[in-house]
Amino acid sequence: MALKQPLNSSQLHPFRRLLHYGRAYRSQIRLAATCSILNKLFDLAPPALIGAAVDIVVERQNSLIARLGITDVFQQLVALSVISAIVWGLESGFQYAYDRLWRNLAQTLQHDLRLDAYQHLQNLELAYFEARSTGELMSILNDDINQLERFLNGGANDILQVITTVIIIGGAFFTLAPNVAWMAFLPIPAIIWGAIAFQNKLAPLYTAVREKVSFLNSRLANNLSGMITIKSFTAEDFEAQQVRADSDAYRHSNRRAIRLSAAFIPLIRILILLAFMAIMLFGGMEVIAGRLAVGTYSVLVFLTQRLLWPLTRLGDTLDQYQRAMASTQRVMGLLDTPIQIHPGHRSLPMAQVKGEVEFKHISFEYYPGLPVLQNVSLQIPAGQTIAIVGSTGSGKSTLVKLLLRFHEAQIGQITLDGIGIDTLQLKDLRQAIGLVSQDVFLFHGTVYENIAYGQPHIDLAQVEAAAKNAEAHGFICQLPQGYQTIVGERGQKLSGGQRQRLAIARALLKDPPILVLDEATSAVDNETEAAIQRSLDRITVNRTTIAIAHRLSTIRHADCIYVMEQGRVVEAGTHEQLLTQNGIYAQLWRVQTGQRVEV
């Protein structure tokens, strides 16, 4: 596995940060690089073999191979053919090796980088996700990491082979014909300068491309999730126009980059032509003057093409490189995001949890200057059922988020069994709490898999028992495949009440010492509500239960009811006690029971 964190300094160039991240793969990189270099060495041999063949035909018994002891021309050509077969075989073998090694390395690095980024993402606080769209994060985890893979598949090999070509052919040129060798190298400084200039201009263009595709992905992810809303408001044409606008922005951003990158290869071709013509002209004159052998001239002409023509691929390689660096910057930016909520250090196994919870003078705000909770204090004895009621926006659900440490309270302390929850290991804290949220999320899978979520070794009998306690077994048995019925993405094949009962069963199967019901009966009919209420009488025995509700009928038998208003606890007591106080709770009760309300 790769190291989990890149360099701390976000000021480093993305390529250096990528090298740092991938240093765990050094042996694989060395082996792949060696195969790339050896492949290029054997790939450069054919021009020399052609020169040797010309030398044999022209010089015959005075050829280079004849000096090695093979004087017969036919035998010289046979020997040269055998050498050619060996060279071609080794070139093909090393090409297979480097192609396989680089591509497997790209797959491995892509896998580890995506996994590291996802694991880091899971450890970030809830506020991070609330400030970003799902499409944006999907773009990083998918598109950006795939872009990096595409570069590693071939770009690294191309760079190594270009460098090898320049070194080997440069050495051959200055050995064979130092007086004309410099002509072949004339375009290289201009090509390198052009590559750097293009790189500097392309970098911001491809950064813009990655941003535009992120916006497009966000739009598509939101629209696919909200298809019911789009259809119910007949907003299909409007949303199609929105997608068209985002897609056009992505297309135009790509066009600007393509316009520049496409100009690179034609410019290089012109420079290569000038060098090729110079070698052909002045090298030919050297042969006529007798200062250069015919075979050597043949080698030089071929080598000039082999030296300069691969440089045309720098355009594609540069294009891939810049796209990859823009993507690397976004992925590393995600990995650099600091985790605001510390994991805690104190262990508290679930079997040892009694379930006594206390909120001590809690104040919290999502946005500066807009408090959601103000000096809230609640005591929840172990094993008791308490309810929290109040109007929308009074801060009820925020208390649950703070208890689970999805957010941290800015002022005050929350304790579990007398221990500050900020000191508890997050895993232990959250395992001790079973949450049934008002926004039920079911995964695309079977009923069984959703109830047994997080507990893969649970058997069907345990799942059925939990479903019976949640009054869900009856409707499950009526589904086409029972517990093996696919519920669809987010449980879209089920009704709201069915989804909530599955969520309750999932929480009960966890068997936590603390059960939190956040509007758990908000989407059920009266009959189902009555069934769930009967089950609550059973499942809350010897279990701390926190019930947040708008429907007061579901919590009237709670041991204590807290009434919240504008982020404060304004009333507390049993159902009967609160009715006698004739305050906010009593008024809410009269409204929900259809009694006349005094204005």
N, C-alpha and C positions, 0 to 999 in steps of 0.2 A: 504493500500500500504506500501511497505517496504521503509525504508529510501533510498534516492537516492544516497548516497555516503557511501562507506565503510570507515573504519579508514584511516586516512591520511598516516599513516606509512605503507609503502609497505614491511617493514621488518618483520611484524607479520606473524605468521604461518597461512596458508590458512584457517585452521579450526576455528581459533579465529576470523578471518575476516568474515568468513561465519556466525558465531554466532552473530557477531556485526551487520551484514547486516540483519539477520533474527530476530532481537530482537523485531520487530513489531508483530511477531507471537508468543510471549511468552505464551499467554493464550492457544493457540491451541497446542503448544508444551507440556505445562504442562498437558493438558487434555489427549493428546495422550500418554504421558509418564505414567500417572496414570493408564490408561487402560492396557498398556503393563505390568506394575508391577503387577496389580491385576490378569491379565491373568496368569502370571507366578506363582503367589501364589497358585491359584487354580490348575494349571497344576502340581504343586509339591505335591498336596494332595494325588493322587492315591497310591504312595508307603506307605503312612501312613495308608490309608484305607486297603491296602493289609495286612499290619502288624496287624491292628485291627482285620481283618477277621481271620488271623492265631491265634491271641490271643484268639478269641472267641472259635474257634474249639479246641484249646489245653487247655485253662484254664476254659472254660465254665462259671460256676457261679462265678468264680474268675477273670473274664476278666475285662478290664478297663471299658467297657460299663456297665457290671454288677454292678460296683461300683456306677454307676449313677442312679441305681434303676431299671434297666431292667434285671431281673434275667433269664427269659426264653431264651434259646439259639435261638429258632426260631425268637422270637421277637427282639433279639439283631441283628440277621442277616437282618431282615426286616428294622430295624432302620438304620443299616449301608448301606443298599441298597438305602433307601430314601436320606440319606446324600450324597451317591455317585451320585445319579441323580441330586441333587442340585448343587454339585460341578462341575459335567460335564456341566450342563446347564450354570452356571456362567462362567466357563472357555470358553465355546463356545461363549457366549455373549460378553465377553470382547475381545476375539480374533477378532470377527466381528468389534467391536468398534475401537480397535487400528489399525486394518488393514485399515479400511475406513479413520480414522483420519490421519494416517501417509501418506497414498497415496494421499489424498486430499491436505494435507499440501505440499507434494512434488510438486503436480501440481500447486498449488497457488504460491509457491516460484519460481518454474521454470518459470511460466508466468510473474511474476513481475520482476524477474532478467533479463529475455530475453528482456522485454519491456524497462527496465531501461538501459540495455546495448545498445539497438538499439537507444533509444532517445539520449543517450550520444554520440553515433556514429554519429548521424545526426548533432550534434552540433560541431563536430570537423571540422577543416579547410580542404580545398580541398587537401592540401599538404599531409595530413595523408593518404588519399585514393590513391593518386598518388604513394606513397611509399610502398603500400601493395596490395596484390592480393585479388580479390573478394572471391576466394576459402578459403583463410586464415581467412577472417572475417566471412564467412559463417560457417566455422568449429567452431569458438568460439560461435556464436549465436545459432548454432544447436547442433553439436556433444557434445561440452563441457557442455552446460547446460543440455542436455539430460543425460549425464553421471552423473551429480550431482543429477538429479531426480532419477536415478536408485539406487543410494546409499540411498537416503532419503526414498525410498519406503520400504526398509527392513532393511538396515544396522543399523539405529538408534535404531530400536526396538530390534534387535539382541544384541546390546551392553548393552542395559538396562536390558534385560532378563538374560544375563550372569551374570551381577553384582548382580541382585536380587537372582539368583540361588545360587551364592557363599555365600551371606549373610544369606539367609534362611536355606540352608542346613548346612552351617557351624555352625549356632546356634543350629540346631537340633542335629548334630553330637556331639558337645561338651556337650549337655544336656543329651543325651541318653547314650553315651559311650565315655567319655572323654579319657579313656586309649587307645583307638584305633583310635580315630577321626583324630589324626595328620597324620596317614598313608594315608588317602584319600586326604589330602591337600599337600602331598609331591610334586606332579608334578606341582602344580600351579605356584610356583616361576619360575620353568624352562620354563613353557609355556608362562608366561608373558615376561620373558627375551627373549625367542625365538620370540615372537610377535614383540617386540621392535626392535630386530635385523633384522627381516625380513622387518619390516616397513622402517627402515633406508636404507636397500639395494634396496627395491622396489621403493622408491620415485623417484630417478633419472631415473630408468628404465621406469616408467610410464610417466614421463615428456618427455622422448624421444619418447614414443609411441604417445603422443598428438602432438608433433612436426611433426612426420612422417605422421600422418593422415591429418594434416594441409597441408603438401606439396602435398599429394595425392589429396585432395579436390581442391587445387589451380589448379593442372594439369587438372582435370576433368572439372572444371568450365571454364577454358580458352579454352579447346578443344571443348566443347559443344558450346561456343560462336563463335568459329572460324571455324566451320565445313565447311563453304564454301571455306575458304582458304585451309584447309586440303585436301578437295576433288580436288580442282583445281590444287594443286601441287602434287596430287597423293601421299600424305604423310601419308596415313592410316597406313601402316606397321611401319613407323618410330614412329608415335605417339602411336601406340599400344605397341611398345617396351618401349617407355618412361613411359607409364602408368604401364606397367609390372614392370619396374625398381622401380618406386615409390611404387607400391603395394607390391613388394618383400621387400623393405626396411621397410615398415609398418609391414609386416608379420614377418620378422626376429626380428624387435624390440619387437613385441609382444611375440615371442618365448622366448626371453631372460627373459622377465618378467614371462611368464608362467612356464618356467623351475624352477624358484626360488619359485614362489607361490605354485606350485603343490607339492613341497616337504614338505610344512608346515603340512598338515593334517596327512600324514603317520607318521611323527615324534611325533605328539601329540598322535596318537593312541597307539604308543609303551609306552609312559609315562602313559597313562590311564590304559593300561593293567597291568602295574606294580602295580599301586595303587589298582586296582580292585582285583588282586590276593592277595595283602597284607591284604585287608579287609576280603576277603573270607577265607583266611587261619587263620589269627590271631583272627578274629571275631568268626569263628567256634570253635576255641580252647577255647575262652572265654565262649561260650555256653556250651561246654562239661564240662568245669570246674565249671559251675553253676554260673558264675559271670555276665552272660548276658542272658536275656530272649529270647526265640525263635522268638517271634513276633518282638522284637527290632532288633534282628539279621537280620530278613527278611527286615525290613525297611532300615537298614544300607546298605545291599547289593544293594537294589534298588536305594537308594539315592546316593550311590557311582557312579552308572551308570548315574543317573540324574544330578549329580554334574559335572562330568568330560566329558561326551559325548558331551554336547552342546559346549564345548570348541573346538571341531573339526570344528565347523562352523566359528570359528575365522579366519580360512584361507580364506574362501569366503568373510567374512565381511572385513577382512584386504585388500583383493584384491580390493573390491569395494571402500573401503575408500581411498586407494592410487590413484586409477583412478580418484575418485571424487576430491581429493585434487589437483592433477595435473591440472584438468579442472578448478577448482575454482581459482587457481593461474592465469590462462590465462584470465578468465572472469574478475577477480578483476583488473588484469593488464590493461584491456581495460577501466574499469571504472575509474582507476587512471590516465589515460592519460589526461593531462591538456588541456583545451580548449585555444588555442593560440589567437584566435580572440575574443575580448571582445564584448558583445552584444550591447553596446551603451546604452545611457540613455535618449536621447532626442526624443520626439515623433514628427512625421511629417505625419499626415493623408494624404492619397492620394489625397483627394479633394483640399488640400491646396498646392500641388506641382505645381510649374510653369514649371519646367523642365530645368532651366539654369544650365549647368554643366561646371565645369572648372577643368582642370588638371594643377597644378602649380609645375613646376620643379620636375617632377616625375622621380625617378630612382629606378630600381628594378632588382633583379637577383634571379634566382631559385637556382643557385649554386654559392658559393663564388668565386669571381674572374671572373665570366662569366656574365657580365651585359646584360640584355635583353632590358631595357629601360634606356636611359641616358639623364637626364635633359629635359624631354618632357613637353611642355606646350601647352595646347589646350583650346580654348574657344568655347563653344557650346551654343549660345543664345537660350532662350526658344522659342519653336515653330518652330525652323528652322531644316532643314535637312542637316547634314554634313556627309561627307564620308571620310573614311580613307583607303588609298590604299598603296600598297608596295609589295615588294617581300616576299616570304615565309621566316618566321623567323625574320621579321623586328620588331615584337612586337605588331602587330595590335590586335590580340585576347587577349594578355596579358592586354591591356588597359581595355577591357571588364571585365576580371576577377577582376581587381583592382576596377573598378567601382561598381561591385556587391559585393565586399569585400570577394571574394573567397580566395584572398591573400591580404596581407597588403603591401603597398608601403614602402620601407625602407627609402626613402628620398622624401620629398615633401608632397603635400596635394591635395586631391580631394574634391571639394565642390559641393553641390547641393543646388541651390537657396541661395548661399552664406554661407551655413552651412557645416562645415567639416563632411564628411560622416562617419568618425570614431566616431563621437558623436551621430549619429542617431541610433535609434533602428534598428537592422538588419531586422526585419520583415517589418517595415515601408519603409526602403530603398528598399528592394527587391520587395515589392508590387508595388512600383512606377515605376518599370522597367519591360518591357516585352521583353524577350530574345528569339530570334530565332537563335539557334546555328547551325553551319555547321554540327555538329554531332547530327542529330535529333534522339531523343529517344522517342519511343512510347511504351506505356504499353500494355501488353496483355489484350485486352478488345475490346469494340466496338469503332467505329469511333466517335460516340456521346460521349462516356466516355473520350476518349482522347482529344477531343476539349474542353470539359467542365471540364478538369482536374483541381482540386483545387477549383472548384466552383460547388458543388453537387446540388445546388438549381436552377441552370440555366435551363430554359425550352428549348424545341426543337427549337422553333422559333428563339430564340437568337443564338443558335448554328448554325442554318441554315444561319442567317444573317452574322455571322462571316465567315462562309465557303464561302458565295457568295463574300464577300469582299476580300477573299484570293484566289478567282478563283478556289475554290475546290468543290463547290456545284455540278457542272456538272458531274465530274467523280464519286462523292459519290453516286449520284442517279443511276449510272450505275452498282454499286456494287450489289451483290446478295441480300443482305438485307438492302441496303441503309445505313442509319446512324446506323443501328444495326449490321452491318457486323463486324465480329471479324477480327482484323488486324494482329493477330499473335504476337509472342514475338518479341519485338523491331520493330514491324510493317513489318515483313518479307514478308507478303502477298501483300505489296504495293510496287510500284516503288519508286526510290529515289525522283523523283519530286513530287509524291503524298504525300510522307511522309513530305516533306518540306512544301507543301501547308497546310497540316493539322497542322504543327507546327506554321505556320503563323496565321492560324485561331485561334489556341489556345491562342496565344499571343494577338491577336486582341480582343478576347472575354474578356480577362482580362481588356481591355481598360485602359492601363497604360498611364500616361503623358509622359513617355519616352519609345521609342521603339528602341531596338537594334537588328539589322539584321547582324549577323556574317556569311557572305558567304551564305545568305539565298537563293540565286538562283544558287548555284554552281552545283546542280544536276538536273537541269531542262533543257528541250530542248528550242529551240529558240521561239517556239510558246507559251510555258508556261511562259517563261521569259517575253515575251511581255504582256501576260495576267497579270502576277504579277506586272509588271511595271505600267500597267493601274490602278491596284488596289492601288498601292503605292501612286499614285497621289491623291487618295481619303483619304486613311487612315492616311496620314502624315499631313493633315490639322490640324492646332492648336495642333500639337504634336511634341515634340522634337524627332528627329529620327537620330540615329547613324548607318550608313551603312558601314560595312566592306566588301570590294569586291575585287576580282581579275578581274572580268569582268567589265570593265570600262563603258560599254554601259548602265549598270543598275544604275549608279550614276552620269551620265554626267549632270543631271539637279539639282544636289545638290547645296545648297546655298554656301557651301564652301567645298573644297576637300583638305585634308591633305595628303601629300605624306611622307611615312616613309621609312627609309633605315638604317639598322644596329642600330635599337633602337633610332633613332633620327628623328625629323620632319625636312625634308630638303626642302620641298616646300609646299605652301599653296595658295589657290585662287579658283576661279571658273574654270569650264572646259575650257572656252575660254582663260582666263588669263594664265592658266598653259600651254596651247598649244603655246601661244605666247612666253613663257619663253624658249621654246625649251630645256627643261631639261629632268629629268627622266620620268615625267608623259607623256610628248609629245612622248618620245621614246616608252613607253608602249602602248600608243594609236596607234601609227603607226604599232607596231607589231600585235596588236589585230584586226586592220582594214585591214591588209594585205598589207600595204604600204611598200615600200622599206626602209630598215633601214641602216643607214650609220654606218660602223664599224670603 
